[in-house]
Amino acid sequence: MTDTRTDARTNTPAPPSPSSELRAAFREAGLNARVTAPDTDAQNPVRITLLNPTDARQLARLIRTGTKRTLKAARTLREICEGYLIDLPGLRVEHGRITLGPVRIDDAARLARLLDAVPQTTGQAGTAADADTVKALLAHAFPQATGGGTVPVSVRESTPDLLYLGSIDARTARRLIRALQF
């Protein structure tokens, strides 16, 4: 079954529903699984019927192959940061991207220095001003060190002693790894 709906606003073909997309991917991979979902409501979950053991192994292999580079980059980045005593407890792969997560201000400042940020001596350690300073240092140093890649950095009032680093793609992570290795 091919999804031929059109988007009334743009008069272009509407993207396929999640269940249609998954059905097509299974078919292309030669996997026998029935995918069901109420396609009229995008909020309802897509269901996959039971897979036979051979198809389940093949699906696991395909997922690992598809995420191999991202998982490897995340693991290498974690190891390098641990070597520099930078604690990134929230580092994880999520939606095909590497989320760096919360980081203590002093660890974020150490990361910025490793990326050749010029240290500024305003504010006291642990203050909101210090968090904003380190945020600015990272915002400036990160793209230079990674050849243009950026990482979202935020300071939250509820946890002023932490910075929250957003997600980066695997390519940016590999460039970050190279920058930290040299």
N, C-alpha and C positions, 0 to 999 in steps of 0.2 A: 504494500500500500504506500503510495507516494503522497506526501503532504503538499497540496497545491493551493493552500489558502493564500490570500493576499492581504497586505496591510492597507486598510482603507485610507489611512492618513497619507502614506507615501506612494500608494499604488504600486508597491513592489512586492515580490513574493515574501510572505511571512516566514520567519525562521521555523524550521521543523520543531515539533514539540519534543520535549526531552525524551519521552518514550519512543518516538519515531527515530530520533537520533541514535538512541541506544540499540534499538532493533537493527538498524542499518549497520552499526558498528559490529554487532555480534555476527550478522550475516556475512559481512566483509571478512571477518576473522575466521569464518568457518565454524563458529560455535553454535550449538543448538540450545537455545534458551528462549523461552517465551517471555516477552516483556509486556506487562499490562499496566495501564494507568488510565484514569479518566482524563483524556486529553483536553477536555473542555475546561478543566480547572488546573492551572499551573501550580497551585499550592499543594495539591495532593501528591503523595509519594509515588514514585515509579516502583513497580514490583517486578522482581525477576523470579521466575519459577525455579525449582530445584535444577541444579546442573549435575550432569553425570560427572564422576571423578576425573575423567580425562579432560573434559571441557573446563572443569574447575581449575585443574593444573595449568592448562593452556592460558586461561584468563589471568591467573596469578603471574605467569611468566610474562604475558603481554604488559601487565601493569608495571611489573618490576623493570622491564626493558624500557618502557615509556618514561619512567621516573628515575631511571638509573643516574643520569647526569646530575639531576637536581639533588637527589639524595646524597650522592658522592660529594657534591659541592658543599652541602650543609654539614656533612660529617667533617670534611677537611677544614671548613671555616670554624667549626666548634673546636677542633683540635688546635688550630693555630691560635685562636683566642685564649684557650686554656693555657697554652705555652706562654702567652704574654700576661697571664693572670687576669684576663678580662672575663668576667662571669656573665654569660648570656643564658640564663636558665630557661628563657622562653623560646630559644631558637628551635624552630620546627619547620617542616615542609607542610604547606597548606595551600590547596588549590593550585598546585604546580609552581608555587613561589616559595621563597625562603623568608619566613617571618623571623626577625631578629628578637623582637619582644622587649620587655622591660630590662633596663640596665641601670646600675647605680651610677651616680654622677661621676664619681672618680674613675670608674671603669670606662665610661663614655669619653671622659677627658683623655684617658690613656689611649683609647682608640684614635681619637682626633690627633693626638701628638704623633702616633705611629703613622698616620696618614699625612704627616708634615704640616699640621695646622700650627699656626703661630700662636703660642699661648698668650692669653690676656690675663691680667691680674686685677680683675674687678670683682667685688663681692667676696663673701666668705664661703668656704666649703659648706655645701649642704643647703644653701639659701636658694630662694627662687631666682634671684639675679644670677647666681652661679649656674643654675640649670639653663637659664636663657643664654648665658655666655657660651656654655658647652654646646648647646643646641646650635647656636650660630657658627661655632667652630666646625662642627660636623657638617652642617649645611654647606659650608664653604670648602672644606677639605675633601669630603667624600666624592663629589663629582670630578675634582681634579685628579684624585688617586685612581678612580675607576674609568677615566676617559669619558665622562659624561653621565654615568649612572647616578641616580639619586636614591636616597632613602628618606622616607617621611620620618620626621622627628617631632615628638610632641612632649609637652610638659603638662601634667595634670595637677590641678590644685589639691586633689585628695592625696597625692603622693609626690610632694615636692622634692623628695630625695631621689627620685627615679626619672629617667627619660624613657620614652616609649619609642622604639625604633620599629618602623613599619616593615613592609616586605620588599624584597628585591627579586628579580628574576635570576635564573641560574647563570646567565652570561655575566651579569653585573657581579654576582657572587664570585665567579671565577676571576674576574678582574680585581676584585677586592682581595682575594686570596693572593694573587700575584703581587699586589701592592704591599701586602703585609709580609710576604716572604722576603722582600728585598729592602 
